[in-house]
Amino acid sequence: MSDNLLRSGLVRYLTPAQLARLRAVRVGIAGAGGLGSNTALMLARSGVEHFLLIDHDVVDASNLNRQQFWPRHVGRPKVDCLAELLRELNPAVDADCRRLRLDAASLPPLLPSCPLWVEALDDPADKRLLVEQALLADRHVVSASGMGGYNGPPMQQRVLGRLTLVGDFTTDILSAPPLAPRVTEAAALLADAALTRILDTLPPAAFSCAPQPA
């Protein structure tokens, strides 16, 4: 598309082979809140064009301090608002929106559709379920833990096979408030870990999960 400004700008920074991988892969975003919405926008800015967005919630005024939403989005489903933002940035984005809560019944049918999953959930049990089930399904996962408060411990990255963990692994948003700087820092680490998987790690078969770009 000649009027796709994001695509035309990315050719300055990435090779044709890298752009092809980014445009072909399909990334699952489990949770469209502070981590998920920020990570999705960063991946879209980096050239990813196929997303499966999953979240059961609607945008609340309390979300505006750290999530990629604006006052006009309050009261609307997070997945729909996030899809609109992604398409505003890049009209070529294909965003499959699922307004549901992941559980032991809803998760297994969805896992095969994405070779890479971003775990961006709040509940520890939900986080554990996604990571464990995705790894059992031979998917790659990037997950975050520890991003509450401010002036906290330095964030780290741990690579454990098909799983990459990021965060400070200490602070909990249940005991320390979720504020934009550290939540966004964790989301940036998630996006960077996902890009590393896409560009350096995922096998060729992973890129058949989404149609090749025209």
C-alpha positions as CSV (number, residue, x, y, z in Angstrom):
1,M,0.0,0.0,0.0
2,S,1.6,3.3,-1.1
3,D,-0.3,5.2,1.6
4,N,0.8,3.0,4.4
5,L,3.1,5.4,6.3
6,L,4.3,2.8,8.9
7,R,5.3,0.3,6.2
8,S,7.1,2.9,4.2
9,G,9.0,4.1,7.3
10,L,10.1,0.6,8.5
11,V,12.0,-0.1,5.3
12,R,14.7,2.3,6.5
13,Y,15.4,0.1,9.5
14,L,14.6,-3.6,8.7
15,T,15.7,-5.9,5.8
16,P,13.1,-7.3,3.4
17,A,13.5,-10.7,5.0
18,Q,12.9,-9.3,8.5
19,L,9.8,-7.4,7.3
20,A,8.5,-10.5,5.7
21,R,8.8,-12.5,8.9
22,L,7.1,-9.7,10.9
23,R,4.2,-9.3,8.5
24,A,3.6,-13.1,8.3
25,V,3.6,-14.2,11.9
26,R,0.5,-14.2,14.0
27,V,1.0,-13.1,17.7
28,G,-1.5,-14.0,20.4
29,I,-2.0,-11.3,23.1
30,A,-3.6,-12.7,26.2
31,G,-4.7,-9.7,28.1
32,A,-5.3,-6.2,26.6
33,G,-4.5,-4.1,29.7
34,G,-1.3,-2.3,30.7
35,L,1.0,-5.0,29.5
36,G,-1.0,-6.3,26.5
37,S,-2.1,-3.0,25.0
38,N,1.4,-1.4,25.2
39,T,3.1,-4.6,23.9
40,A,0.7,-4.9,21.0
41,L,1.3,-1.3,19.9
42,M,5.1,-1.7,20.1
43,L,4.9,-4.9,18.0
44,A,2.7,-3.2,15.5
45,R,5.2,-0.3,15.3
46,S,7.9,-2.9,14.6
47,G,6.0,-4.4,11.7
48,V,3.8,-7.2,13.1
49,E,0.5,-7.2,11.3
50,H,-1.5,-10.2,12.5
51,F,-2.8,-10.4,16.1
52,L,-5.2,-12.5,18.1
53,L,-6.4,-10.2,20.9
54,I,-8.1,-11.8,24.0
55,D,-9.6,-9.9,27.0
56,H,-13.0,-10.1,28.7
57,D,-12.9,-6.6,30.2
58,V,-14.0,-3.1,29.2
59,V,-11.9,0.1,29.5
60,D,-12.4,1.8,32.9
61,A,-11.3,5.3,33.9
62,S,-8.8,3.6,36.3
63,N,-7.0,2.1,33.3
64,L,-6.0,5.4,31.7
65,N,-3.0,5.9,33.9
66,R,-1.0,3.1,32.2
67,Q,-2.9,1.5,29.3
68,Q,-3.0,2.4,25.7
69,F,-6.5,3.8,25.9
70,W,-8.0,7.3,25.9
71,P,-11.1,8.8,27.6
72,R,-13.1,8.2,24.4
73,H,-12.6,4.4,24.9
74,V,-14.1,4.2,28.5
75,G,-16.9,1.7,28.7
76,R,-16.0,-0.1,25.5
77,P,-14.4,-3.6,25.2
78,K,-10.6,-3.4,25.4
79,V,-10.0,-5.7,22.5
80,D,-12.1,-3.6,20.2
81,C,-10.4,-0.4,21.2
82,L,-7.0,-1.9,20.9
83,A,-7.8,-3.3,17.4
84,E,-8.9,0.2,16.3
85,L,-5.6,1.7,17.5
86,L,-3.6,-0.9,15.8
87,R,-5.4,-0.3,12.5
88,E,-5.1,3.4,12.9
89,L,-1.4,3.0,13.1
90,N,-1.2,0.5,10.3
91,P,-4.3,-0.1,8.1
92,A,-2.9,-3.5,7.1
93,V,-3.2,-4.9,10.6
94,D,-5.4,-8.0,10.9
95,A,-6.7,-8.1,14.5
96,D,-8.9,-11.0,15.5
97,C,-10.7,-9.8,18.7
98,R,-12.1,-12.3,21.2
99,R,-13.9,-10.8,24.2
100,L,-13.6,-13.7,26.6
101,R,-11.8,-14.9,29.7
102,L,-9.2,-17.6,29.1
103,D,-9.8,-20.7,31.1
104,A,-9.1,-24.5,30.8
105,A,-12.0,-24.8,28.4
106,S,-11.5,-21.8,26.1
107,L,-7.7,-21.8,25.9
108,P,-6.8,-25.1,24.1
109,P,-8.7,-24.4,20.9
110,L,-7.0,-21.0,20.6
111,L,-3.4,-22.0,21.2
112,P,-2.6,-23.6,17.9
113,S,-3.5,-20.5,15.9
114,C,-0.4,-18.5,17.1
115,P,3.2,-19.7,17.3
116,L,4.0,-17.0,19.8
117,W,2.0,-15.8,22.8
118,V,2.4,-12.7,24.9
119,E,1.2,-13.5,28.4
120,A,-0.2,-10.2,29.7
121,L,-2.8,-11.4,32.3
122,D,-3.4,-10.1,35.9
123,D,-4.5,-13.2,37.8
124,P,-1.6,-15.5,38.8
125,A,-3.6,-18.6,38.1
126,D,-4.6,-17.4,34.6
127,K,-0.9,-16.6,33.9
128,R,0.2,-20.0,35.0
129,L,-2.5,-21.7,32.9
130,L,-1.5,-19.9,29.7
131,V,2.2,-20.4,30.1
132,E,1.9,-24.1,31.0
133,Q,-0.6,-24.9,28.3
134,A,1.2,-22.9,25.6
135,L,4.5,-24.7,26.3
136,L,2.7,-28.1,26.3
137,A,1.3,-27.1,22.9
138,D,4.8,-26.4,21.6
139,R,4.2,-22.6,21.4
140,H,6.7,-19.9,22.3
141,V,5.7,-17.6,25.2
142,V,6.9,-14.3,26.6
143,S,5.6,-13.5,30.1
144,A,6.1,-10.7,32.7
145,S,6.2,-10.7,36.4
146,G,7.0,-7.8,38.8
147,M,6.4,-4.3,37.6
148,G,4.5,-2.6,40.5
149,G,5.2,0.8,42.1
150,Y,8.1,3.0,41.2
151,N,11.9,3.0,41.8
152,G,11.8,-0.7,42.1
153,P,14.4,-3.4,41.5
154,P,16.0,-3.5,38.1
155,M,14.1,-5.5,35.5
156,Q,15.6,-8.6,34.0
157,Q,15.1,-11.2,31.3
158,R,15.3,-15.0,31.7
159,V,15.2,-17.3,28.7
160,L,14.1,-20.8,29.6
161,G,13.7,-22.8,26.3
162,R,10.6,-21.6,24.5
163,L,9.7,-19.3,27.5
164,T,11.1,-15.8,28.1
165,L,10.3,-14.2,31.4
166,V,10.8,-10.4,32.0
167,G,10.2,-8.1,35.0
168,D,11.8,-7.5,38.4
169,F,10.2,-10.8,39.6
170,T,9.5,-9.1,43.0
171,T,7.0,-6.3,43.1
172,D,3.3,-7.2,42.8
173,I,0.6,-4.8,41.5
174,L,-1.6,-6.1,44.4
175,S,0.8,-4.6,46.9
176,A,2.4,-1.8,44.8
177,P,0.3,0.4,42.5
178,P,0.5,-0.2,38.7
179,L,2.0,3.0,37.3
180,A,2.8,3.8,33.7
181,P,6.7,4.0,33.9
182,R,7.3,0.4,35.2
183,V,4.3,-1.2,33.5
184,T,5.5,0.3,30.2
185,E,9.1,-0.8,30.9
186,A,7.9,-4.4,31.4
187,A,5.8,-4.1,28.2
188,A,8.8,-2.9,26.3
189,L,10.8,-5.9,27.5
190,L,7.9,-8.2,26.4
191,A,7.9,-6.6,23.0
192,D,11.6,-6.9,22.6
193,A,11.5,-10.6,23.7
194,A,8.8,-11.2,21.2
195,L,10.7,-9.5,18.4
196,T,13.7,-11.7,19.3
197,R,11.6,-14.8,19.0
198,I,10.1,-13.7,15.7
199,L,13.3,-12.6,14.0
200,D,15.8,-15.1,15.5
201,T,14.1,-18.1,17.0
202,L,10.8,-19.1,15.4
203,P,11.1,-21.9,12.8
204,P,9.9,-21.4,9.2
205,A,6.7,-23.3,9.9
206,A,5.6,-20.6,12.4
207,F,5.1,-18.2,9.6
208,S,2.3,-20.2,8.0
209,C,0.0,-19.2,10.8
210,A,-0.8,-15.9,8.9
211,P,-1.2,-15.2,5.2
212,Q,1.9,-13.9,3.5
213,P,1.8,-10.1,2.8
214,A,0.7,-9.0,-0.7
